[in-house]
Amino acid sequence: MVFASLPFVIWFLPATVLLHELAPKRVKNAALLLISVFFYAWGEPRFLPVIVGSVLVNYASARLSESMPELWRRVVFYATITINLAALVICKTAFSPDSMPLGISFYTFQSMAYVIDVYRRKSKTERNLVDYAAFIMLFPQLIAGPIVLYESVREDLRGRIVTAEDREAGISLFIIGLASKTLLANPLGQIWVAVQRQALPSAPLRWIGIIAFGLQIYYDFAGYSQMAIGMGRMLGFRFPQNFNMPYAACSVRDFWRRWHMTLGAWFREYVYIPLGGNRRGSLRTVINLIIVWSLTGLWHGAHANFLAWGLWFCAFLLLERFFIGEWLKKHRAAAWVYAQLVVLLGWVLFSLDSLPLSLSYAAGMFTAKGGADWQFLLRGNAVLLAVAVLFCVPKVCAFIRRCMERRTALRVACLFVLLGLNVASLVNAGYNPFLYFRF
């Protein structure tokens, strides 16, 4: 089951919120765990033992290390991290992208962060298995993030009160996130599909296609994250922000501070800083960044395109760090164009199935090959692309947000209209992919 589906919107989510509200305080986490198990088993029953095994291994590891001598604590810690990474690598390499265990990248990183924090004594061990399992399997953030650290929800697990403000904010975030997915990401994805079906697309058509894909993956992933954050609010949890207007970035570094923020924070805290960060000289900084971005690419998939995608961004991050960072700060317009160009070419690597195909597509973007194919496609999709670009502009979104906050009746009316359009879109959906299913 995915969030952008009629069964989820019409009965699963309302029933979940109602059951959670009615459950006595002492069994709320147990009820939420059972709901989350049902949610996961609905779509991936054969992989339920994988996530249950992950929960048990990491819970037992943290509990065992409480009373062990330091040497044995270290042995158990490294063995647990090895088991987590081995399971992730096996699933990434042994299964096709469409048949991997649902959300394994997200819950594995979340589990490892917990084990590492307990080992570092930065976090207390969760002794209640039900509470720990509810934290890992919490269905809103299970399949597409954001990556949630135990310390950020520990107090909410202990006891939470859902206020009317939480419910309203949660419902609003969910509806807006669902609209991002159904009303923007899905039709943008159809543009990308149409471009890929062309035997010899012109250079302008290739640019339109990759712009559409870049917008699609943003509204798809950010939409899912926003839905997760909204559902968390409905259930009394405060999940961290995962996107912050990334296409407003004026450098690659700034883009990655705004895109999939919880993944970037995870790699910074649990890989980059332990490796030494930038504290051991320029050469070590370069090596550390190459390691981090190689792993970031491979986190998305164990093949050459994703590795090349990670190293592509690493190269520009190094360029900005050592050579052009100051220049970019002084020339904001040129910096924005530069950042968008780098990101769009990165999406070419990310979106296609092989390096030769990606390189061929990118080369075609810079040829003089014209044609009328792009005019036909743009004629029917210009408004959609314009709206999608408009909602990437921070000032536009800030203005809309202020209007909604000041006028309650307008906000409620807009949310009802969006909800109706979402349901209508799902009823008629012939194209409704879940891009991050394979991660």
N, C-alpha and C positions, 0 to 999 in steps of 0.2 A: 504494500500500500504506500502511495506517495501522497504528499500534501495536496498537490494539484490534481485531485481526482474527486469525482462526485461522491463516492462512498465516504471518503475522508471528510469532506466539507459538510455533507448533509447529515451524517449520523455519527461517525466516529468521534470527531472533535467535540460536538455538543454533548454527546453521551459521556465522554471523558471528563469534560469540565464539570458536568453535573455530578458524576460519581465522585470525583475528587472533592467537590464541595460538600457532599453529603457524608463522606467517610469520616469517622471519628479521628481526632488528631493523632492518636497512637497508631493508627493503621493506614494513614495517608500514604506513607512511602511504600508500604506493601501493596496497596491498591494501585499506585502509580507503577510499581514494578510489574505487576500482573498485566496491566494495560499495555506497558511497553513490550513485554514478551509477546503478547497477542499481536501487537502492531508489527513486530519484527517477523514473527512466524507467518503472518498473513502473506508476505511476499517472499520470504526466504526460509521456509521450514527446515530444509535440508542443512542450512548453515547455522541453525540455532545452537547446536552443540559447540560450534566454534566460538561464538561470543560468550556462551555460558562457561566454556573452558577458560577463556581469557579472564573472565570475572573471577573465577575460583583461584586460578594461578596467582593473579596479582593480589587478591585479597589475602591469600595464605602467605605469600611472600612478605607482605608488610607486617602481618601479625607475627610471623616467625622471627623476623628481625628485631622485634621489640626486646626480647630477652636473651638474645645470642651474644657471645663474645664478638669483638670487632672483626676478627678474622672471618668468622663464619657469617657475620652480617654481610661482609663484602662478597663472599662466595655466593650467598643466596641472591644478593642484589644483581651481580653480573650474570648469574644463571637466569634470573627472571627477565632481564633485559634481552638476553640472547634468545630466550623462548619467544618473546614478543616480536623481535625483529625477524626471527626465523619464520614464524607464522605469517608475517606480513610479506616477506620475500617469496615464500612458497606460493601464497595466494596470488601475488602479482605476476609470478612467472608461470605457474601451472594452469591458471585459468585465463580464459579470454576476458577482455574488459567487460563484456555483457553478462558474464556468469560468475564474477567474483562475489564473495560474501559481501552483503550490503553494508556499506559504511565502515569497512574494516580499517581503512587508513585513519579515520577519525577516532574510532574508539580505541585503537591501538595506541595512538599518540596520547590520548587522554589518560589511558591506563599507565603508560610509561611515565608521564609527567607526575602522576600520583606516587608511583613507586620511587621515583627519583627524589621527590620532595620529602617523602618519609625517610628515605635513606640519608638525605642531607639534614634531617631533623628540622626542616622548614615547615613541615606539616605534621599534624598529629595523625596517628593511625586510626582509621575508622574500624571500630570493633564490631559494629553491627553489620552483618553480612547483607541483610535486606537493604539497609541504607546505602551501603557501598554499591550493591548491584543496581539500585535505583539511580544512583549518580551516573554510572557508566551507561546504563541502558535507557536513560531518560529519552523517550521517543522524539521530542521536538528537535534535539540536536544530534540524534544518533546517526542519521544517514548523510547529513551534509553540513555539519557544524552549526554554529561556531565551536571551536575546540575549547571546552570549558575546564578550568582547573578546579581541583577539589576545594581549595581554600576559598574560592570565590562563591561557592554555594554551600559550604559547610554549615553555616548558620541557618540557611534556608532549609536544609535537610533536617536540622534539629527541630525546627518549628517555624512555620510561616503563616502569615495572615494575608489573605488576598483582599485588598480593599476595592471599593467601587472604582477608584481611579486606576488601579491595576487592571481591572477587567476592561475598562473602556480603552485604556492605552493598548492593552494586549489585542483586543478585537480590531482596533484601528490598524495596528502594525500588521496583523495577519491579513486583513483585507487588502492593504496596500501592497504587501509582499506578494500575495496571490495575483493581484492585478499586474505587477511587474512580470510575473511568470506567464500568465495566460494572455494578457492583452498586448504585451510588448515582446517578450522573449520568443514565444512560439511563432508569431508571424515574421519576426526578424529571422528566425531559423529557417523559415520557408524560403526566404530570399537566398540564403546561403545554399540551400539544397538546390534551388533552381540554377544558381551559378555553377555548381559542381556538375550538373547534368549537361552543361554545354560542352560540346566536343572541343571547340577552339574559342574560348571566351576572349573578347578583346581586353586590352589593358584597362580601360575605364570600368568594364564589367567586373574584372578581377578586384579592383579597388572597392567597388560597391559591395562585392561579396564579402571581402574580409572585414570591411567596416560593419556590415550587418552581423557577421559572426562575433566580432568584438563586442558589439552592443548586446547581442543575444546572450553570450556567456555571462556578461555583467548582470543583465536583468534576471537571468535564470538563477545564477548563484546568489546574487544579492537578495533576490526575491525569496529564495528558500531560507537564507539566513534571517531575513526580516520576519518571515513567518515563524521561524523557530524562536526568535526573541519574543515575538508577540505571544506565542503559546506559553513560553516560559513565564511571562508576566501574568497570564490568566491562571497559572498554577502556583504562583508565588515565588518564582525564581527570577533573578536578574542576570541574564546572560550578557557577555561583553559584545560590544559593537564589532562587526566583521568587515564592513565596508564604509568608506567615507569619501564619496564623490571622487573615485580614482581618476576619471578622465579629465579632471581639473588639474592634474599634476603637471608640474613644469620641469620634472626630471624623472629619471627612472627610479632613483632612490625615493623620491616623493610618491611615485606611483605605488611602490611596494610598502610604503607606510599607510596607504589607503586601501589597498586590495588584499582581501583575505588576511586581515590584520592578526587574527589569532594564530594562523599558521606561521606568519612571520615572527610573531612574538615567541612561539614555541621553539623555532629553530634558533632564534637569538639566545633564549634562556638556556636551552638544553644541549645546544651544539656549538654555536659560535663563541659564546663566552667561556664555556669549559675548555675549548681549544686554545683560548688565549685572546680571542677577540682581536683588537688592534693594539694590544698592550706590549707586544713583543717584537715590534719593528715592522717595517713595510713588507718584507718578504713573507714573514709569517702571516701578516694580514691578508696578503694575496692568496696564500695557500688555504687559509681558513675560509675565505670567501668562496674559493673554488670548491672546497669540500661541501660547504653549506648549500651552494646553488646546484651542485651535482645531485645532492640528496633531495633538494626541493623538486628538481625535475623528475627524479626517479620515484618520488613519493606519488606523483601523478600517474606513473606507468613505467614498467620495466622494459622500455625499448628506446631506440636511438633518438626518435623525435623528441621525447620528453627530456632526455639528457641534453640534447642540443638546445632545447628551449631554455633550460636552466642555465647553461653555460652562456647562451646569448645574452641573457640579462646580467649575468656575472661580469661579462666583458664590459658592458656599459656602466655598471656600478663602479668597476675599477677605473674606467676612463673618467668618470665624474669625480671620484675620490682623489685621484692623483693629478688630473690635468684640467678639466673643464668645469669643475664644480663652481668656482667663483664667477666664471664667465656666465654661466647659466643664471646665477642669481641677479646679474646686472642686465640681462636681456630676456625679460620674461616672455615676450611674445615669441621670439625665436626658440626659447627653451620649451615652450608649450608645443610648438610644431615638432621640434626634435623628439620630445617625449612620446607624442602620439605616433610618430613614424616608427620609433623603436618598438613600441608596444604592438602596433598593428603587424609589423613584420614578425614579431614574436608569435602572434596568433596564427600566422601561416604555419609555423612549425608545430604548434599545439593542435591545430584543427585537422590536419591531414594525416594519413596513415603511414607514410614513409618519408624518409629524407629526400630521396630523388623526386618524389611527387611535390614535396614542399618547395624544394629548390626550383623546380620547373615552374610552379605557380608563381613564386616570387619573381623569377626572371621575367615572366610574362607581364608583370605589373609595370615593368620599366622599359617596355618596348613601345615602338610607335604604331603597333597594330591597332587600328581603329575598327569601326563597324557600328552598326545601328542596334546591336543586341542590348546594349546598356540603356538605350533610350526607351525601348519597350518595357524593360524591367522597372526603370525609374518612374515611368509614367503611372504605374499602378501602385507604387510604394513610396513615392516622394514624401507624402504626408506622414506616413508611419516613421520613416527615417528622421524626418524633421522633429517630430514629437519625441522620439527616442533620444536624439541629440539634445533637445531642449531640456529634458529632465536630467541630463548630466551636468547642467550648469548650476553651480551652488547658489547663485543669487536668485535664480528662478525658483528653485526648491525652497529657499529660505522665505521668499515672498509668499508662496503658496502656503507654507507652514504657518506664517504669521496670520494670514487671512483665515485659515481654518481654526486657529487658536482663539481668535477674537470673535468669531461668529459661530456659535454652537449649532444653530439651526442649519447653517450652510455646511458645516462639517458633517453633521448627521445625514443630511440629504446626499452629499457627495459619497459618503460611505455606502449608503443604501444603493445608489446608482452603480457604484463600483462592484458591490456584491452581486447585483443583478447581472451586470455585464460578465463578471467572472463565471457565474453559474451558466449563463447562456453560452459562453465560450467553451466551457467544459462539456456541455451537452452536445455541442457541434464539433468537438475537437477531433480532427482527423490527424493532426500532427501535434503531439504533446510529449516530446522527449524529456528525459531526466539526464542532463549532461553529466552531473557529478555522481551518477549511479556507479560509474566505472572506477571511481576513486575511493 
